Amino acid sequence: PIGRPFKNTEILLLDENNKIPPKGESGEICIRGTALTFGYYKDEERTNEVFVQNPLNHCYHELIYRTGDIGRFNEYGELMFLSRKDYQIKHMGHRIELGEIEAHVNLVEGIHSACCIYDKEKEKITLFYTGDMESKDLVVNLKKTLPRYMLPNYIHTLKTMPLTANGKIDRVTLRQMLNKQ
């Protein structure tokens, strides 16, 4: 859980139709309140993308910040981070969070890290992972917890997961590895 917002700050979850999703469902994490900044310093283009009029308020000007993160509230009212909006795909007619697949993979004993990349042209999900498990055994495990449409089409075992300077999984490098195949 991420927790709860500060005083005079509110977290809104908005679905793809700019509506509040049903209780327990996920949506893009948006922030509003008195502590909200007016935008990014000297970056008008990025500011205009993510600091936008609140689509729920048609009465007066009210900025919200669209974080690009997907989350949901748990049964205790705490905000739970699920994934990034840019990792949300449409595959086999279903909206899928790649982070949800990664979370299921990371729960498998013997897996150290996992990352999914989606190839829009081929409409295929590729899973990269590090760990002690054979890919065929991983598939057997995933079939127990994931619906068929969420199962990766390709699975690659890596000795080490590429990381950015910030210690996050380097998705650009993984995409380049995928494109070389």
C-alpha positions in Angstrom: 0.0 0.0 0.0 1.0 3.6 -0.7 -1.1 4.8 2.2 -3.4 7.8 2.5 -3.1 11.4 1.1 -1.9 14.4 3.1 -4.4 16.9 4.6 -6.1 19.1 1.9 -5.2 16.6 -0.7 -7.5 14.0 -2.3 -6.7 11.0 -4.5 -9.1 10.3 -7.3 -9.1 7.0 -9.3 -10.4 7.5 -12.8 -11.1 4.7 -15.3 -10.6 5.0 -19.1 -13.9 6.9 -19.4 -12.9 9.5 -16.7 -15.3 8.0 -14.2 -14.7 6.8 -10.7 -14.5 2.9 -11.0 -16.6 0.7 -8.8 -15.3 0.0 -5.2 -12.3 -2.2 -5.3 -11.6 -1.7 -9.0 -8.5 0.0 -10.4 -8.1 3.3 -12.1 -5.5 6.0 -12.8 -4.3 7.7 -9.7 -5.0 11.4 -9.9 -4.3 14.0 -7.2 -6.1 17.2 -6.4 -5.9 19.7 -3.5 -4.4 22.9 -2.2 -0.8 21.6 -2.3 -0.9 20.7 -6.0 1.7 22.5 -8.0 0.9 24.4 -11.2 3.1 22.2 -13.4 6.6 21.2 -14.4 9.3 23.9 -14.4 9.8 25.2 -17.9 8.1 22.2 -19.5 4.7 23.5 -20.8 4.1 20.5 -23.1 4.5 17.9 -20.3 2.5 20.2 -17.9 -0.4 20.3 -20.3 -0.4 16.5 -20.7 -0.8 15.7 -17.0 -2.1 18.8 -15.2 -5.6 18.9 -16.5 -9.1 20.0 -15.7 -10.9 17.6 -13.3 -13.3 15.7 -15.6 -15.6 15.2 -12.6 -16.0 19.0 -12.0 -17.9 20.9 -14.7 -18.7 23.9 -12.5 -15.3 25.7 -12.1 -11.6 25.4 -13.0 -9.9 22.7 -10.9 -6.6 21.2 -11.8 -5.8 17.6 -11.1 -2.5 15.8 -11.7 -2.7 12.5 -13.7 0.2 10.5 -12.3 0.1 7.7 -14.9 0.0 5.2 -12.1 -2.7 2.6 -11.8 -4.0 1.9 -8.3 -7.0 0.8 -6.2 -8.2 1.3 -2.7 -8.0 -1.8 -0.4 -10.6 -2.8 2.2 -8.9 -0.5 4.7 -9.1 2.6 2.5 -5.4 2.5 1.7 -4.2 3.3 -1.8 -2.5 0.3 -3.5 -0.1 0.8 -6.4 -0.7 -1.8 -9.1 1.2 -0.7 -12.2 1.9 2.1 -14.7 -0.8 3.3 -17.1 1.7 2.9 -20.0 2.0 -0.8 -19.1 -1.7 -1.3 -19.7 -2.4 -3.2 -23.0 -5.4 -4.6 -24.9 -4.7 -8.2 -25.8 -7.1 -10.8 -27.2 -9.9 -8.4 -26.5 -9.0 -8.0 -22.8 -7.5 -5.0 -21.0 -4.4 -6.3 -19.2 -2.0 -4.7 -16.8 1.4 -6.1 -17.6 2.3 -5.4 -13.9 -0.4 -7.9 -12.8 1.3 -10.6 -14.8 4.6 -9.6 -13.3 3.2 -9.7 -9.8 1.9 -13.3 -10.4 5.4 -14.4 -11.7 7.1 -12.7 -8.8 5.0 -14.7 -6.3 6.3 -18.0 -7.7 9.0 -19.5 -5.5 12.4 -19.4 -7.1 11.7 -16.3 -9.2 13.8 -13.3 -8.4 12.5 -10.7 -10.8 10.1 -10.4 -13.8 9.2 -8.0 -16.5 6.7 -8.2 -19.4 7.0 -6.4 -22.7 4.2 -6.2 -25.2 4.9 -6.2 -29.0 1.9 -4.2 -30.5 2.7 -5.2 -34.0 2.9 -9.0 -33.3 0.3 -8.7 -30.5 2.4 -10.9 -28.3 3.4 -10.7 -24.6 7.0 -11.6 -23.8 8.1 -12.4 -20.2 11.7 -11.9 -19.1 12.6 -13.3 -15.7 15.5 -14.2 -13.5 15.5 -17.2 -11.1 16.1 -20.9 -10.6 12.9 -22.2 -12.3 12.8 -23.6 -15.8 10.4 -21.7 -18.1 8.2 -24.8 -18.7 7.7 -25.2 -15.0 6.9 -21.5 -14.7 4.2 -21.8 -17.4 2.6 -24.7 -15.4 2.6 -22.5 -12.3 1.1 -19.5 -14.2 -1.6 -21.6 -15.7 -2.9 -22.1 -12.1 -3.3 -18.4 -11.3 -3.7 -16.5 -14.6 -6.5 -16.6 -17.2 -5.3 -18.0 -20.6 -5.4 -14.6 -22.3 -2.9 -13.2 -19.7 -0.3 -16.0 -20.2 2.9 -14.7 -21.9 3.4 -15.9 -25.5 7.2 -16.0 -25.1 9.3 -16.6 -22.0 13.0 -15.8 -21.7 15.2 -16.6 -18.7 18.0 -14.1 -18.0 21.0 -14.4 -15.8 20.6 -10.8 -14.6 17.8 -8.3 -15.1 19.0 -5.1 -16.7 18.5 -2.1 -14.4 18.5 1.6 -14.9 20.7 4.0 -13.0 17.8 4.4 -10.5 17.7 0.6 -9.9 14.4 0.0 -11.8 14.0 -2.6 -14.5 15.4 -1.3 -17.8 12.4 -1.9 -20.1 14.2 -0.1 -23.0 17.0 -2.6 -22.9 14.5 -5.5 -22.7 12.6 -4.1 -25.7 15.8 -3.8 -27.7 16.6 -7.4 -26.8 13.2 -8.4 -28.0 13.6 -6.5 -31.3 16.9 -8.2 -32.1 15.2 -11.6 -32.1 
